[in-house]
Amino acid sequence: MAPTTQAASQTWVGEAGLLLKRAIAADSRQPDAYYQMGILDQQQLQWQASVAMLSPR
């Protein structure tokens, strides 16, 4: 990946994470936001955070 593409990718991931955190804060009963956050964590190799997001509530 070219440096500019990698930087753009990191920006996108950061923005997606922020939006998902806001969605969870707005409605903590919404399972889709937890699922998507767990998948995003997996893509970043953040396994413990992913497990926390994907575990039943």
N, C-alpha and C positions, 0 to 999 in steps of 0.2 A: 504494500500500500504506500502510495506517495505521502510525504509528510502533510501536505495540505488536505488530502483525503482523510488521513488518520485524525488530524485535528478537527475536521468537520464531523467525523464520526463520533469523537469524544464529546463534542458540543451537543450533538443529537442525543447521545446517551444521557448526558447530564440533564438536558431539558426534559427528556422522557421520564427520568427518575423524579425530577421535581414535580412534574404534572401528576405522576402516579401518587406521590406522597400527599399532594394536595387533595386528590380524589379520595384517598383513604381517610384523611382528616375530615373531609366534608361528609363522608358517609362510611363509617367503619364497618358497616354490614354488607358492603358491596364486594362480593367475592372476586369479581373480574379484575379489579384493581390490584388485589393481593396476588392473584395469579400472574398478571402481567409483570408486576414488580419482581416476583420470584424468577420469572424467565429472564428478565433484564439482569438480575443478580447472577444467574447462571452464565450468561453471555460474558460477564465480567469476571468469571471464576470466583465469585464470592459465595461459596457453597453454604456456609453457615447462615448467612443472611437469606439465601434462597430457601433453605429449609424452614426458616422462621416464617417466611411469607407464604409458603406452600402448605404449612401445617394447618390442620383443622382448627377453627376458632370456636 
